[in-house]
Amino acid sequence: MSALALRTGSVNLGQGFPDRDGPATALEAAVTALRGGRNQYAPGPGVPELRQAVAEHQARHYGIELDPLSQVIITAGATEAVAAAVFAFVEPGEEMVVLEPYYDSYVACIEMAGGVRRPVTLQAPDFRLDVAALRAAVTDRTRTILLNTPHNPTGAMLDREELRAVADVAVEHDLVVVTDEVYEHLVFDGRTHVPLCTLPGMWDRTVTISSAGKTFSLTGWKVGWATGPADLVNTVLAAKQWLTFTNAAPLQPAVAHALTHEAGFYVELAGQLQTKRDLLVSGLRELDMDVHLPEATYFATSDVRRYGYRDAMGFCLALPERAGVVAIPAQVFYDDQDAGRHMVRWAFCKEASVIEDALERLTRADLYA
Ligand SMILES: Cc1ncc(COP(=O)(O)O)c(C=O)c1O
């Protein structure tokens, strides 16, 4: 879709990367590290100052006390942390329960591990967790749940009751939970993110994943982390050893700097994103689209059946020619394609002028099938 956007000169509301840079002091810290000779392999589990900074971040925001030496590892983005965790905990033939729609690397990793995914669909339009479906997805071959909250692509956040339901199921069936919380700070309307590992019974069985990509608008740095009890984190590290071993040596101290000194950056970013969310959602609603108001993340999802499309793939393929705008058909994030067939994902992590341009183009175009 990004190639299509380039070819047609379209406004790209498809791919989820911000068009503003991360904190200037983090960029400077990276330059200092590059010039200061920190250009050889970092230690496999990460540089000490970043592991310490991640531990302090978890304590400051969530009251989670971590030993940086045994309970924090640094990874090549959240993506590697997810991959290493899946390889660590899923043996061939074992089942992993995963929320769908899902971030696309989940499917690939579970398949590479020889595991079997058991999707639990967050049903449109409000994308709440169906607890009965979650319970039904667990079998005697299930070993793990892979959770993502705040959730890409729906923008939903699991509320306390839903988190409690996940915790109950995990404890009842003695499951490990891998939870991808990369959008932890990009939450709206005064909400606060609650890490699953803080719920009763969950600390010992939860690996929590996040990254600097979303929090500091540094998606290209691919610096992430996994935290949790030492035995689980060590198992993830054992898999990570054979994926990248280590990455981004000069960027790791720069992310440590950002975590320690730039908390204001993500508070401001969340405020800006909320304004952009409102701009996009109100614009799409004026175009008569049913749009779910996201609680977090970079993304809003709309239903395009009102335009005569039963399949949003057709809508999205026609959109660049008709309107000069690119968006993503949400069905690509589902096993149960019917559940997402009519939905389109729009990214609002863009400059307001870009969103306004896209809305003007959509307003001028004939969007009907
Ligand atoms: C849910 C989710 N997890 C992980 C990632 C990737 O994180 P990273 O760039 O740190 O690998 C993304 C990026 O879009 C995401 O949406």
The ligand as a Tripos MOL2 file, in Angstrom:
@<TRIPOS>MOLECULE
LIG
   16    16     1     0     0
SMALL
NO_CHARGES

@<TRIPOS>ATOM
      1 C1          1.4570   -4.0830   18.4190 C.3       1 LIG1
      2 C2          2.8210   -3.8040   17.9160 C.ar      1 LIG1
      3 N1          3.8620   -4.4860   18.4190 N.ar      1 LIG1
      4 C3          5.1220   -4.2660   17.9860 C.ar      1 LIG1
      5 C4          5.3750   -3.3280   17.0130 C.ar      1 LIG1
      6 C5          6.7790   -3.1210   16.5340 C.3       1 LIG1
      7 O1          7.5720   -2.6050   17.5100 O.3       1 LIG1
      8 P1          9.1220   -2.3530   17.1860 P.3       1 LIG1
      9 O2          9.2010   -1.3680   16.0800 O.co2     1 LIG1
     10 O3          9.6560   -1.8580   18.4830 O.co2     1 LIG1
     11 O4          9.6950   -3.6670   16.7890 O.co2     1 LIG1
     12 C6          4.3270   -2.6020   16.4540 C.ar      1 LIG1
     13 C7          4.5850   -1.6100   15.3760 C.2       1 LIG1
     14 O5          3.7470   -1.2600   14.6080 O.2       1 LIG1
     15 C8          3.0200   -2.8380   16.9270 C.ar      1 LIG1
     16 O6          1.9880   -2.1630   16.4170 O.3       1 LIG1
@<TRIPOS>BOND
     1     1     2 1
     2     2     3 ar
     3     2    15 ar
     4     3     4 ar
     5     4     5 ar
     6     5     6 1
     7     5    12 ar
     8     6     7 1
     9     7     8 1
    10     8     9 2
    11     8    10 1
    12     8    11 1
    13    12    13 1
    14    12    15 ar
    15    13    14 2
    16    15    16 1
@<TRIPOS>SUBSTRUCTURE
     1 LIG1         1 GROUP 0 **** ****
